[in-house]
């Protein structure tokens, strides 16, 4: 689980830099300003998630289910949050309705919040800080 978390963090980091570069250059020409701003929000939170996963990947031992859930919830939350924003940003360009993804974005955000709360709880309960 430690390796999976670290790899997920590195992959999220890699793709947030790539997508951020596309957003700063190529996508400026095809996305409306409001859609581009949403896209950039997805990129920003993907990078936050990447850094979070790299840090918890190093500090957690993953010996308990709670430690594994801390990572899994962030991995899934970032994916749902950012990917749904990316797809929604492009629905006008692709001329498709992806409004059904609207509830997916806050669900991803909720999973990230739960992961953060679990991490706080983990630190509070740690004996050897």
C-alpha positions as CSV (number, residue, x, y, z in Angstrom):
1,X,0.0,0.0,0.0
2,X,2.9,2.3,0.7
3,X,4.3,1.9,-2.8
4,X,0.8,2.3,-4.3
5,X,0.2,5.5,-2.4
6,X,3.6,6.9,-3.5
7,X,3.1,6.0,-7.1
8,X,-0.4,7.5,-7.1
9,X,1.0,10.7,-5.7
10,X,3.8,10.8,-8.3
11,X,1.4,10.1,-11.2
12,X,-1.1,12.7,-9.9
13,X,1.8,15.2,-9.7
14,X,3.1,14.4,-13.2
15,X,-0.3,14.8,-14.8
16,X,-1.1,17.9,-12.9
17,X,2.0,19.6,-14.3
18,X,1.2,18.3,-17.8
19,X,-2.5,19.4,-17.6
20,X,-1.5,22.7,-16.1
21,X,0.9,23.4,-19.0
22,X,-1.9,22.6,-21.5
23,X,-4.3,24.8,-19.5
24,X,-1.9,27.7,-19.5
25,X,-1.2,27.4,-23.3
26,X,-3.3,25.2,-25.6
27,X,-6.6,25.2,-23.7
28,X,-6.6,29.0,-23.5
29,X,-7.5,29.0,-27.1
30,X,-10.5,26.6,-26.9
31,X,-12.0,27.0,-23.4
32,X,-14.2,29.9,-22.2
33,X,-12.5,31.8,-19.4
34,X,-14.9,30.4,-16.7
35,X,-14.3,26.8,-18.0
36,X,-10.6,27.4,-18.0
37,X,-10.8,28.6,-14.4
38,X,-12.6,25.5,-13.4
39,X,-10.1,23.4,-15.2
40,X,-7.3,25.1,-13.3
41,X,-9.1,24.4,-10.1
42,X,-9.0,20.7,-10.9
43,X,-5.3,20.9,-11.7
44,X,-4.6,22.8,-8.5
45,X,-6.4,20.3,-6.3
46,X,-4.8,17.4,-8.1
47,X,-1.4,18.8,-7.2
48,X,-2.5,19.3,-3.6
49,X,-3.6,15.6,-3.6
50,X,-0.3,14.6,-5.1
51,X,1.7,16.3,-2.4
52,X,-0.6,14.9,0.3
53,X,-0.1,11.4,-1.0
54,X,3.6,11.7,-1.2
55,X,3.8,13.0,2.3
56,X,1.4,10.4,3.8
57,X,3.1,7.7,1.7
58,X,6.3,8.4,3.6
59,X,5.0,9.0,7.1
60,X,2.3,6.2,7.4
61,X,3.2,2.6,8.0
62,X,-0.1,1.4,6.5
63,X,-0.3,-1.2,9.3
64,X,-3.9,-0.4,10.1
65,X,-7.1,-0.2,8.0
66,X,-7.4,3.5,9.0
67,X,-4.0,4.3,7.6
68,X,-4.9,2.6,4.3
69,X,-8.2,4.4,4.1
70,X,-6.5,7.8,4.6
71,X,-4.6,7.2,1.4
72,X,-7.4,5.4,-0.6
73,X,-9.9,8.2,0.2
74,X,-7.5,10.8,-1.1
75,X,-6.7,8.8,-4.2
76,X,-10.3,8.3,-5.1
77,X,-11.4,11.8,-4.0
78,X,-8.8,13.5,-6.2
79,X,-9.7,11.4,-9.1
80,X,-13.4,12.0,-8.8
81,X,-13.0,15.7,-8.1
82,X,-10.4,16.6,-10.7
83,X,-11.4,14.3,-13.6
84,X,-15.1,15.4,-13.3
85,X,-14.0,19.0,-13.4
86,X,-11.8,18.3,-16.5
87,X,-14.7,16.6,-18.3
88,X,-17.2,19.3,-17.4
89,X,-14.8,22.0,-18.6
90,X,-14.7,20.4,-22.0
91,X,-18.4,19.5,-22.5
92,X,-19.0,22.6,-24.5
93,X,-16.0,22.0,-26.8
94,X,-17.1,18.4,-27.3
95,X,-20.7,19.5,-27.7
96,X,-22.0,16.9,-25.2
97,X,-23.9,17.2,-22.0
98,X,-22.0,15.8,-19.0
99,X,-24.1,17.5,-16.4
100,X,-24.6,14.1,-14.7
101,X,-21.0,14.5,-13.5
102,X,-22.0,17.6,-11.5
103,X,-22.6,15.6,-8.3
104,X,-19.4,13.7,-8.7
105,X,-17.2,16.8,-8.1
106,X,-18.5,17.5,-4.6
107,X,-18.4,13.7,-3.8
108,X,-14.7,13.7,-4.6
109,X,-14.3,16.8,-2.5
110,X,-16.0,15.1,0.4
111,X,-13.7,12.1,0.2
112,X,-10.7,14.4,0.3
113,X,-12.2,16.1,3.3
114,X,-12.7,12.8,5.1
115,X,-9.2,11.8,4.3
116,X,-7.8,15.0,5.8
117,X,-10.1,14.5,8.9
118,X,-8.8,10.9,9.3
119,X,-5.2,12.1,9.1
120,X,-5.9,14.7,11.8
121,X,-7.4,12.0,14.0
122,X,-4.4,9.7,13.3
123,X,-2.0,12.5,14.5
124,X,-4.1,13.2,17.6
125,X,-4.1,9.5,18.5
126,X,-0.4,9.0,17.8
127,X,1.6,8.3,21.0
128,X,5.1,8.9,19.6
129,X,4.9,12.3,18.0
